[in-house]
Amino acid sequence: MHSAILLQGLTLMPAVNLETVAIIGGGVAAVSFACALRAGGFNGSIIAVSDEPELAYDRPPLSKTFMSEGGDAVRLDTSRATNVEWLHGVAAISIDGRQRRVHLADGRSLPYSALVLATGAKPRPLAALANVELPSFTLRTLGDARGIRARLVAGARMVVIGGGIIGLELASTASRMGVSVSVVEALPRLMNRCAGDVLASFVAAQHAQNGVELWLGKQVIGCSLQGVLLNDGTTVPADFVVVGIGVSANDGLARSAEIACDDGIFVDRYGRTTCPQVYAVGDVTRQRNPVSGHFERIETWTNAQNQAMAVARCLLDPTAAPYDEIPYYWSDQYDQRIQVLGIPQGDEELVRGNAGNNAFIVFHLLRDRLVGATCINQPKAVAPLRRLIASGKTPDRKKMIDIDLDIRKLADDDQQ
Ligand SMILES: Cc1cc2nc3c(=O)[nH]c(=O)nc-3n(C[C@H](O)[C@H](O)[C@H](O)COP(=O)(O)OP(=O)(O)OC[C@H]3O[C@@H](n4cnc5c(N)ncnc54)[C@H](O)[C@@H]3O)c2cc1C
């Protein structure tokens, strides 16, 4: 936590003399950073290095439309990042903070006046699946998605290990394609890290209604060619397995340069790491969550994009507003659009609307303070609720669940 305290203490952003910006990573954070630098008028050199052979692509469709439709619709738009040199299929392997150079696996060495680490995260492996012949996958890259997609044929049996968002989105897409899907989750409920109880129950009901078999509170202890072995002795039949038990930060490059990390690179609101002129953005960062006040990894697309853009603006203009957005993610499962703001867990949940009719909002309170909101098929409520949570105000409980009170009025009412 020492580095976290150190970073909290840094409040001013001194002007940086920018000539050459090196970006490591090729995901949404890297692309957004490059676009924002050009949009902000930077006309120096930008070089972006990705270890993936692919042109920049987006990950959210990989568990959704890409599985059902395929095609090439997942490319990220890099057109606003003009005059950027993109290097693909080569990894950055070390940073020399003194000489301000980053070394690549192909022997090249790039000078930088600012180095931006946007290296993302990688799936955690499941030890119980090591050395087993049953085909098993994780879902992070386009290559992973292509491998899984090739097996999504009607009648195939897929076991998803882990009841988190990515596994559940894949379960919903695959079950609609006629795949027989089972989900195994070690804890007694789904989406444990990212949803409250009401959403978890709602999602479980959606999957059950769509024929997905849920094995909750069961551990996977092994695997055979027949399927997945659970700790209660059950074998869940499978033709292939997809493991979705979370990700860990790609922070090895930073750690080997002695930049403060703890499953994620510590950054302040300007994206600064503990090494001068080295910044980090996106899934790889461990940043202060403005709602909880804790240093956390915020693994969402919107964070990766908006944090990168804010850090780029601050790099060009020290008076620009530092990054301070409340966390937000969306998830699409079956026909349900789920949108979650702030901290979706607390010690109390208030439901506005009827959880049974697929259009409702859940308010999350912690020690009587509003800390988050979950919207099910309520997209227009998201912007006002974002303002409300960011304001730190907690409206009267009766007002929050009053469906006759417009949500914009609830959010903007100064009388709270
Ligand atoms: C299947 C799937 C579905 C998702 N759906 C949603 C959703 O619905 N809603 C939502 O909010 N979020 C979703 N997410 C999360 C979202 O996609 C991520 O938060 C976002 O992609 C993070 O972007 P990033 O640029 O920080 O990291 P990444 O996208 O992980 O990009 C990092 C890149 O850096 C490369 N790299 C790593 N180390 C090096 C190195 N040393 N040298 C060179 N390159 C390196 C990596 O290979 C990778 O290409 C989903 C993620 C997945 C996988």
The ligand as an ORCA input file, in Angstrom:
! r2SCAN-3c Opt
* xyz 0 1
  C     -14.863    -11.622    -24.346
  C     -14.876    -10.301    -23.611
  C     -16.064     -9.588    -23.492
  C     -16.095     -8.382    -22.800
  N     -17.273     -7.707    -22.681
  C     -17.313     -6.542    -21.998
  C     -18.547     -5.833    -21.854
  O     -19.604     -6.263    -22.333
  N     -18.529     -4.673    -21.159
  C     -17.385     -4.163    -20.614
  O     -17.426     -3.100    -19.984
  N     -16.203     -4.809    -20.750
  C     -16.142     -5.977    -21.422
  N     -14.948     -6.648    -21.551
  C     -13.735     -6.065    -20.946
  C     -13.051     -5.087    -21.899
  O     -12.963     -5.649    -23.178
  C     -11.661     -4.756    -21.330
  O     -11.865     -4.037    -20.142
  C     -10.824     -3.954    -22.335
  O     -10.598     -4.696    -23.498
  C      -9.485     -3.569    -21.711
  O      -8.740     -2.911    -22.692
  P      -7.153     -2.690    -22.527
  O      -6.736     -1.986    -23.775
  O      -6.860     -2.109    -21.214
  O      -6.523     -4.150    -22.492
  P      -6.521     -5.315    -23.598
  O      -7.742     -5.251    -24.425
  O      -6.246     -6.577    -22.836
  O      -5.278     -4.987    -24.532
  C      -3.956     -5.133    -24.087
  C      -3.079     -5.526    -25.252
  O      -1.707     -5.415    -24.875
  C      -1.010     -6.534    -25.387
  N       0.234     -6.736    -24.610
  C       0.336     -7.208    -23.343
  N       1.637     -7.221    -22.960
  C       2.354     -6.747    -24.007
  C       3.752     -6.532    -24.229
  N       4.666     -6.786    -23.279
  N       4.153     -6.030    -25.407
  C       3.227     -5.735    -26.375
  N       1.892     -5.917    -26.225
  C       1.466     -6.426    -25.052
  C      -2.019     -7.654    -25.210
  O      -1.702     -8.807    -25.969
  C      -3.288     -6.968    -25.678
  O      -3.413     -7.028    -27.068
  C     -14.897     -7.868    -22.228
  C     -13.695     -8.585    -22.350
  C     -13.683     -9.794    -23.028
  C     -12.400    -10.571    -23.141
*
